[in-house]
Amino acid sequence: MNTPATEGRTRKGTAPRGVPYLFLAPAIILFTLFLLLPIGYAIYLSFRRIKVSGLGLGKNARTEIWAGLDNYRNALGDPELLGSAGRVLLYGLVLIPLMLGLALLFALLLDAPRVRFGRFAKLAIFLPYAVPGVIASMLWGFLYLPAVSPFNDLFGAAGLPEPDPLNGGSVFFAIVNIAVWGGVGFNMIVLFTSLRAVPGEIYESAQLDGASDLQIALRIKIPLLLPSLIMTTVFSLIATLQVFTEPLTIRSLTNSISSTWTPLMKVYRDAFSQNDIYSAAASSVVIALVTLVLSFGFLRLVSRQAFGGENR
């Protein structure tokens, strides 16, 4: 039975209904200002274009008008955008399996019961992820340059032909190497943390049944890691479709990378070199939609197999 005193304490201890929204307000404001509004403005620009009157000189010679779907038709039919999209697709087919395969291998090795120098190994593998992409690209770029690369000195001392990773088709794998070097550590930590969450009794039961470490890894650990592998694959897929920093930085060191080597590099060129923000906005929207469709399509494809047991 509530007395007036207890009812008073209850009312006094209950926060007003609007207080939680006050705590959420800073995050909502920042989300709106720096994400929703730029997205909305980019969509608005994608339906506009510049109309030039006469020679385009003088006041009101260049006016912004409604373009409809013209910018999208031009973007979808642009051979440079389609070529860069195909290049990024090949880049992802090489990068994602290699990066996640190494991350899975390192996570399994570090989760072994008799691993040595585990803390140092985790730090050494994760550390490249903490290096900003521009700095990592510059470091590897100088290691690739034949004039200053220590690798060329080693090859020359061994009597072997000196490699030139920045020449021709080799630059593709040079950029893949930078992404692998920087991305393995993050994915390894995610997978290793998931392994640590598995109860040790499962491994002990498998050992009592005579399972070796290799059998435990293949038949127990990897199947249990499937949800985490799917999550890291989605993150890697999104990052692959948005690759920009590495090729743009390496481009200053070689002529093998064009200004439209990736879709985002083409958007950057259109917006800031050719001053065509309207075509750049349309291409950006197309890239965002493709990323969204591929990510959700992949999740839809594998969700039943990976998360079917959780839904029952």
Long-range contacts (C-beta under 8 A, 24 or more apart in sequence): 42-281, 42-284, 42-285, 43-281, 43-285, 45-277, 45-278, 45-281, 46-71, 46-72, 46-278, 46-281, 46-282, 46-284, 46-285, 47-71, 48-278, 49-278, 50-278, 67-278, 71-278, 71-279, 71-281, 71-282, 72-282, 72-285, 72-286, 74-279, 74-282, 75-279, 75-282, 75-283, 75-286, 76-286, 78-266, 78-283, 80-260, 80-266, 81-260, 81-263, 81-266, 81-283, 81-286, 83-260, 84-260, 84-261, 84-262, 84-263, 84-265, 84-266, 85-263, 85-290, 87-172, 87-261, 87-262, 88-240, 88-241, 88-243, 88-262, 88-263, 90-172, 91-172, 91-175, 91-176, 91-240, 91-243, 91-262, 92-236, 92-237, 92-240, 92-241, 94-173, 94-176, 95-176, 95-179, 95-180, 95-183, 95-236, 95-240, 96-233, 96-236, 96-237, 96-240, 98-176, 98-180, 99-179, 99-180, 99-183, 99-184, 99-187, 99-236, 100-187, 100-229, 100-232, 100-233, 100-236, 102-180, 102-184, 102-188, 103-183, 103-184, 103-185, 103-187, 103-188, 103-190, 103-191, 103-232, 104-191, 104-222, 104-225, 104-229, 106-184, 106-188, 106-192, 107-188, 107-191, 107-192, 107-195, 107-225, 108-195, 108-217, 108-221, 108-222, 110-188, 110-192, 111-192, 111-195, 111-196, 111-221, 112-213, 113-213, 122-188, 122-189, 122-192, 125-184, 125-185, 125-188, 126-185, 126-186, 126-188, 126-189, 127-185, 128-181, 128-182, 128-184, 128-185, 129-182, 129-183, 129-184, 129-185, 129-186, 130-185, 131-182, 133-182, 133-245, 133-246, 133-249, 134-245, 134-249, 136-178, 136-181, 136-182, 136-246, 137-178, 137-245, 137-246, 137-249, 137-250, 138-249, 140-174, 140-177, 140-178, 140-181, 140-250, 141-166, 141-249, 141-250, 141-252, 141-253, 144-174, 144-250, 144-253, 145-253, 166-250, 166-253, 166-254, 166-256, 167-254, 167-256, 168-256, 171-250, 171-254, 171-256, 171-257, 174-250, 175-243, 175-246, 175-247, 175-250, 178-246, 178-250, 179-240, 179-243, 179-246, 183-236, 183-239, 187-232, 187-235, 187-236, 190-228, 190-231, 190-232, 191-225, 191-228, 191-229, 191-232, 194-224, 194-225, 194-227, 194-228, 195-221, 195-224, 195-225, 198-224, 226-305, 226-306, 227-306, 227-307, 230-298, 230-299, 230-302, 230-303, 230-306, 233-298, 234-295, 234-298, 234-299, 237-291, 237-294, 237-295, 237-298, 238-291, 238-295, 241-287, 241-290, 241-291, 241-294, 242-287, 242-291, 244-268, 263-287
